[in-house]
Amino acid sequence: MEKKKVISNSSVLINFSMINRVEVLKILFREIIIPEAVWNEIVIEGKDYPTAKIVKSSDWIKRAKIKNRALFQALSREIDDGEAETIVLALEKNADIVLLDEIEARDIAAYYGLNYIGTIGCLIEAKERKLITSKKPILDEMINISHYWIDETLYTKNP
């Protein structure tokens, strides 16, 4: 299987690491690139959470700086800095996949022609590849431990 270029915002990394399942992302993608704003959010601002240690010590999670500050400034008027840098970095690196959960960020990613999936998309892929046996127990863990919010309709569609 060819290696895909994957850029991630913080939410997917947080959701998987808070329940000690970050290895699922490593198996799915082999390498994930995060922008500086995501690194700062997870490792610096979130230093007291388990995700900080996991991201900091994972050699398969790489950091990169964005170049297009003008686009970042424009996007950051609509979405948070991590999401804005994630989209800018995905465009600059010609990413195959962008990991995003937030609807506003997904809308912007779609506008720029980026392919995205979120936490549930990663779970679906993991189940299809037989890395997990069921999505529901993992979703329940994410809801209870990392306070992942999911629409009830979407939750019931994902056993």
N, C-alpha and C positions, 0 to 999 in steps of 0.2 A: 504494500500500500504506500502510495507516495505521501510524502510529508506535506501537509497543508500549512499555509501561513495563517496563523490565528492570533487575533488581537482581542484582548479582553478588558472589559470594564470590571469594576470590583465585585458586583453582586454575585455573579456566578462563582467566582473564586471563594467568596465569603460563604455562600450557601453550602458548597461542597466541603470546605475545610472545617467549618464549625461542627460538622457531624463526622469528621474523620474519614471522608470519602474523596479527598482530593486526588487520590491515585486513579480514580475513574477518569478525571480530566487528563491526567498524564497519559493514560492508555489510549484515550480517544484521540488526542491531538499531538502527543509526543513533545511539543514545545508550544508555549503560549508567550506572547509578547504583551507587555503592559506599558502604557505611557507613564511618565513621571507623576502625573496627578493621581493616578491609581495607586502607584507605589506609595506616595505620600499619604493617601487616604488609608490604605491598609497597614503599612509598616510604621509610619510615623504617628499619624493621628490615632490609629487603632493599636498602638503598641501593647496595650494590656490584653488584647484578645489573641486567641490561639492562631488566628489567620495570619497575624503579623509574623510570627515565628515560622510558620509553614511557608509563606511566600518568600520570606528572607532567605530561608535555607534550601529552597528548591532550585536546583541548577537548571531545571527545564523551564522555569519561568524567568524570562529575560526582560530587562528594562530598555526602553528607547525614548529618545527625546523627539518631540515634534519640531518641524521646521516652519510650517505655515502658521505663524502667529496671527495673521490677519483673519484666516478662516476660524482659528480657535476663538478669537475675540467675538466674531460674529455668532458662532454656535453657542458660546457660553452665555449669550443673552437669553437663550431658549432652554438650555439644559445645563446640568452641573459641569464643573470643570473636568471631572473624570470621564464623563460621557463625551464631552466635546473633544478632549484629547484622544480618546479612543477612536472616535470617528475620523479625526484628522490623521492619526497614525495609520489607521486602516487604509485610508486613501493614499497616503504617502508610500506605504509598503505594498500596495496592491494586494491586500489581504484576501484570502479565500473565504474566511469566515470571521465574523465579528461576534463576540459574546456580549449580548446586551439583554437585559430584562425590561427596562423601562420603556413604556410605549412611545413617549415623545422622542427618545433617542432612536428607537427603532424606525419611527416615521422619517426622521432625518437620514438615517442610514439608508433606508429604502430610496429616498429621494436621490441620493448619490449613487445608487446602484449597488450598494454593498449587500452581501449575503449575511444574514445574521441568524443566530439561534440564541435561546436563553437557557435558563436552568432546566425547564421542562424539556426543551429540545435535546439537551445533553442527556437527560434521563431516558428519553425515547431512543436515542442513538445507542446508549449503553445497554438498554434492554434488547434492542435488535441485534447487537453484537454479543449478547449473552454475557455481558460484564456484570449485570445485575439480574435477579430473577423477577423482581416486581418494582414498579415505580411508587406505588402508594405508601409503603412503609418508609421509604426514603423521603418522600414528600412530607409525610407526617413528622419525621425527625426534623426536617428543615423548618417546618412551621413552628414546632415546639422549641427547638434549640436556637436556630439562627433568626427566628421571627420572620421567616419568608412569608410574604403575602401572596396569596393566589386566589383568583376569582373562584367562587364556589362551583360555577358551571364548568370551568376548566379543570378543577379538582376532580369532579365526579367523572369527567371524560378520561381520566388518566389512572386507571387501576394498576 
